[in-house]
C-alpha cells in the first residue's frame, strides 16, 4: 500500500469513527495503521481510546510498543507488564526484552529474550544477540542465563524461592521508631512513588538491621515484606556457597536476578557478616571475591533497579565490611534493641493470645523481663506452658495459664542479650568510627547497663 493509499484509508477510518465513535475494532485498526506509519502520538491517542472502551490485550501491547518507540520506556514497561499479566506471548516477551535493554537492565533483557526464544525460535535476531553479548549476556546456541542453583525450570524455582509473607507490623511488638524508619525508606515510596520521585528519592535501596540475637530482626524483615505487599526472598550463606570456583558469585547474582523478575521485592540477607564480611580479615580469596560480588549487586540496585529493596541482618556489625555500610548500599543502619517495657507487654500478649489464660499481670511480668530478648520471652512462655500441661496430664484437671506460672518459668531463663552487650560495649567504646554504635551507647546509658 502506498503512502497516498494509507492516507486515504486513515481519512476513511476517521470519518467512520466520527459516525460510530464506540466502534472498537475500527478504532483499533486505525491505531495500528498510525503506529505502522510512525505517527506515534496519534497512535497513542487512538490506543488509549480503545483501552478506555475495552480490555483489549493487543491494544495494550501496541500502546506499550508506541511508548517504547517514542522513548518513554518507563510507561512502556508499565503497559507491557499489564499485558503480560493478561496473556504471555513470544512477541510480548521480545518487546519486553528490548524495552529492558533500552533501560540498561541487560540481565532482565536477556531473561525476556530467552523466554521469547523458548516459545518461538523464529524470533531469533542475530544483531540483537550481538548487542546482548556486548553487555555480557551469555549466549550458547539457545540463550541460557546463569540462574540460581542452575535451576532448569525458572518458574518452578521462582515459586520455591519467593514468598509472600502474611505477617505485618501489627504482629511486631514495639520497635515503633524502627518501623517508622522502614516505612519512610520502603513503604511510603512504594505507596506514593510520584511524590518521592519529585524529591529525587528512588524506590529501592538497603537497610542493615543489627543487634543482639533473638530481638526480631528476621521477623521484622518478613513483616516489612507483608506490610509493603512485596515479594520476599530470604538467603543465608549456605544458599550461596559452592565448592566450585565462580559458582558462589553466580548463585548470588542469580538471587538478585530473581528479585528483578519479581519486583517489587525484598531480598533479605541473614547473617550479613558471613556473606559480606570484612575483606581485610578474610583468609580465603574466594570469600573476598564473594563480598566484591555483593558490592556489585548493591551498586547495580542503586543505579537502575527500582522496587528492589535489600534488608540485611547481623548480630556482629563489627565484622561487616566497611564498604557495605556506606550510603548508596545500605542507606540506613538501624539498631534493633531488646524490647522496652511497653514492647515486652505487647510481645507477651501476642504470645499468649491463643492460649487459655487467667488474669495475667502483663506489666508485672514485663518489669521482671528487663534485658530479655523477644526469643527469651518466648522461652519463658513455652516453659510455663509445658509446666501447666505436665500438671494437667498428671491431675486430669484442665486449668489456664496464670501469672504465677510465668513468674516460676521466668526464674529458669537467663537473658541471652548479656553476652552480646558485653562485646558490643567494647566496640562502641573503642571502635566507634563515624558514630556507628552511638545508638548502642545511648541504649546502654538509658537502660543503665
Secondary structure as GFF3:
##gff-version 3
##sequence-region A 1 449
A	DSSP	alpha_helix	3	19	.	.	.	ID=ss1
A	DSSP	alpha_helix	24	36	.	.	.	ID=ss2
A	DSSP	alpha_helix	40	53	.	.	.	ID=ss3
A	DSSP	alpha_helix	57	70	.	.	.	ID=ss4
A	DSSP	alpha_helix	73	86	.	.	.	ID=ss5
A	DSSP	alpha_helix	90	102	.	.	.	ID=ss6
A	DSSP	alpha_helix	106	119	.	.	.	ID=ss7
A	DSSP	three_ten_helix	121	123	.	.	.	ID=ss8
A	DSSP	alpha_helix	126	134	.	.	.	ID=ss9
A	DSSP	three_ten_helix	148	150	.	.	.	ID=ss10
A	DSSP	alpha_helix	154	161	.	.	.	ID=ss11
A	DSSP	three_ten_helix	169	171	.	.	.	ID=ss12
A	DSSP	alpha_helix	176	182	.	.	.	ID=ss13
A	DSSP	pi_helix	183	187	.	.	.	ID=ss14
A	DSSP	alpha_helix	188	191	.	.	.	ID=ss15
A	DSSP	alpha_helix	193	198	.	.	.	ID=ss16
A	DSSP	beta_strand	204	210	.	.	.	ID=ss17
A	DSSP	alpha_helix	217	228	.	.	.	ID=ss18
A	DSSP	beta_strand	231	235	.	.	.	ID=ss19
A	DSSP	alpha_helix	237	240	.	.	.	ID=ss20
A	DSSP	alpha_helix	247	261	.	.	.	ID=ss21
A	DSSP	beta_strand	265	269	.	.	.	ID=ss22
A	DSSP	alpha_helix	272	275	.	.	.	ID=ss23
A	DSSP	three_ten_helix	279	281	.	.	.	ID=ss24
A	DSSP	alpha_helix	285	304	.	.	.	ID=ss25
A	DSSP	beta_strand	308	314	.	.	.	ID=ss26
A	DSSP	three_ten_helix	317	319	.	.	.	ID=ss27
A	DSSP	three_ten_helix	322	325	.	.	.	ID=ss28
A	DSSP	beta_strand	332	335	.	.	.	ID=ss29
A	DSSP	alpha_helix	341	352	.	.	.	ID=ss30
A	DSSP	beta_strand	357	358	.	.	.	ID=ss31
A	DSSP	alpha_helix	362	367	.	.	.	ID=ss32
A	DSSP	alpha_helix	374	395	.	.	.	ID=ss33
A	DSSP	beta_strand	401	402	.	.	.	ID=ss34
A	DSSP	alpha_helix	403	410	.	.	.	ID=ss35
A	DSSP	alpha_helix	417	430	.	.	.	ID=ss36
A	DSSP	three_ten_helix	433	435	.	.	.	ID=ss37
A	DSSP	alpha_helix	438	447	.	.	.	ID=ss38
###
